[in-house]
């Protein structure tokens, strides 16, 4: 059980035109649908080549981050800590922070240090920016050399979620590194803020951009750093990812496309500060959302047709939707996770003929509510929507409503077992299966992969036993 100071009850919408609010205040979260802010900040930083995240807090904070990230991505993850203790809480964490930055710079030589706060240091009120400025001045006087860029992100664990942590970090990176544009350097590069995606999905986005022959900068690119090959070398820092030079050039780009409505602060900053146009798109899951993404890219390229490979993949997705319709049509689904992932999945589930009966997210969001209303108004479905709830809220609604399939991360396994329904794992974290970093759901190809696996989950749970009995009867 995780305590929380937020007294915001989860919204529960039972029809497109009626909203019901619970009368009881929630003083606790039971099995949350979200992670804390530093988790999202760390994942954003791990997409920068040579960057090192540093959590200003207790040793347990960084240990928890590494634990969750390692068992999801199955990769060695380095997250530094200032190792705050009882005495440093009383006297402040200045010495610990300075010592940690000195050690990191001497031993690892990172290209960038990302300092994220924790609930502990936010509560005692450490002036992180002031401490870093003091460290810079003293370091230069002693060593006559500049430190790597150091960015700071306020990510208290007791408020918000990893979604906000990711968003804040992308904005902080751009605020610190993006250089003023030069008119003569304007180019056709596209900035892409993908949101907190699996490495395979980031790679799929890059593949689509390559097919469209569009130069791009991914903010940030985890396709290599969180899905690295085994080659015998030991990497303490991300060897792949977005470079600092690319981040500095984002102000010269033609446009910024954000694929997450809850991670758009970076794109808004580039537009306000440097005049870079900014467009927010839904996560390209399924037919309609991917069509919108490809159409936007085509308009930027000023072409009317899409590459033959993508046209083929679109046709294959349509064919698969027809092939699987008999298994999926009318199946009632409960889905939970990050707002943008849930929105994209709900859109695709309706295209598959499924019925989203319960829709839940742990991150309270007015954008989420508005976008879900748009989807269900078009389809005529009447789902229960839990906005800012937890898995306990979800489980209670599953008991009342009854569903055929549960979609979300590994924390829903107990709900699935108790209710005897299959769990289709997607999102973060997935720790009871391997290959989470290779789960691909974006674009026509990724949606086809998602459709096949989801349909086979339905077949395995609801049809296999009857099929085996039929085959045995025929043999006898």
Secondary structure, DSSP 8 states (H G I E B T S, - for coil): -EE-S-----EEEEETTEEEE-SS---EESSBSS--HHHHHHHHHTTBTTEEEEEESBHHHHHHHHHHHHHHH-S----EE--B-HHHHHH-SHHHHHHHHHHHHHHT--SEEEEEE-HHHHHHT--HHHHHHHHHHHHHHHH-S---EEEEE---TTSS-HHHHHHHHHHHHHHHH-----GGG----EEEE--S--HHHHHHHHHHHHHTT--EEETT--TTTTS----S---SS-SSSB-HHHHHGGGGSSEEEES-TTS-HHHHHHHHHH--EEEE-----HHHHHHHHHHHHHHHHT-SS--HHHHHHHHHHHHHHHHTHHHHTT-EEEEEE-HHHHHHHHHHHHHTT-EEEEEEESS--HHHHHHHHHHHHHH----EEEES-BHHHHHHHHHHH--SEEEE-GGGHHHHHHHT-EEEE-SS---SSS-GGG---SHHHHHHHHHHHHHHHHHHHHTHHHHHHHHHHHH-
